[in-house]
């Protein structure tokens, strides 16, 4: 029988995976660390002794299933997710384990929804791609702002980073992710028509007014999974893109005892329904580190049955979004919500 406290972390030795392992331990869950590189797995020193290590290649479905035996949930931190999401999620569903990942790539999330929806329902498991800073956080904020409604005329999501110190995995994903990006226009998913048009967004302090470009991530696909949306645009401020494009930009370095970098973020969401407009903003430190409490909160709720439904769905469809955001606001980030004056 699967141990309901055992969670396999695939890609545990990566930058985000290490934060996830520590968060699982903090929440009283039992991580099993795994990955596709025997050398990196051997070199990885878990934060506490006695943590089990397992290795399996992405291409080896039998090996992946064997690796997941005895685990009730799988968290996949091993990108690019265009390559890993579907095979790892498929193996998890096959062994009856819940699955979550940190995918920012829209196409990877679409593949998981399309290929595993029926199988996940039949297995009685939740499959939740993009339960992370990019993707899941915006979906949860939007869903919470709608307060139970599933229809919205217009959504704007704007993300600000003061710096972007990319991990090696982020750089690899960027090179791999050449699929055209999608927004929602006229109620349909459509390819971005303009080449990163520039505009200005007024973020809460300390960011203030920032030039931004249209740059949608997996939140668009997640939101489209369960909400009826007229228009949706996602923006990122320009400054961190300069960091990302510069090959000399270093990876993140720890600046506090928890290992977080000094990077600051704000995710500003504005939703409009007829004459009613609401704004929700989440802010905090380190987009990689904050992914750990987001995805582990999801894993814990799947394991304890705190779900609205199962299957391969968006975070806002699987979980009570407002309750998840309230839980994250206690320790992981600051969240504010307010009506917008007409």
Secondary structure, DSSP 8 states (H G I E B T S, - for coil): --EEEEEEEETTTSHHHHHHHHHHHHTT-EEEEEES-HHHHHH---SSTT--EEE--TT-HHHHHHHHTTEEEEEE--S-HHHHHHHHHHHHHHHT-EEEE----HHHHHHHHHHHHHHHHHHT-EEETT-SIIIIIHHHHHHHHHTT--EEEEEEEEEEES-----HHHHHHHHH--S--EEEETTEEEE--SSS-EEEEE-STTT-EEEEEE---THHHHHHHH-EEEEEEEEEESHHHHHHH-TT-------STT---S-EEEEEEEEEETTEEEEEEEEEE-HHHHHHHHHHHHHHHHHHT--S--EE--HHHHS-HHHHHHHHHHHT-EEEEEE---
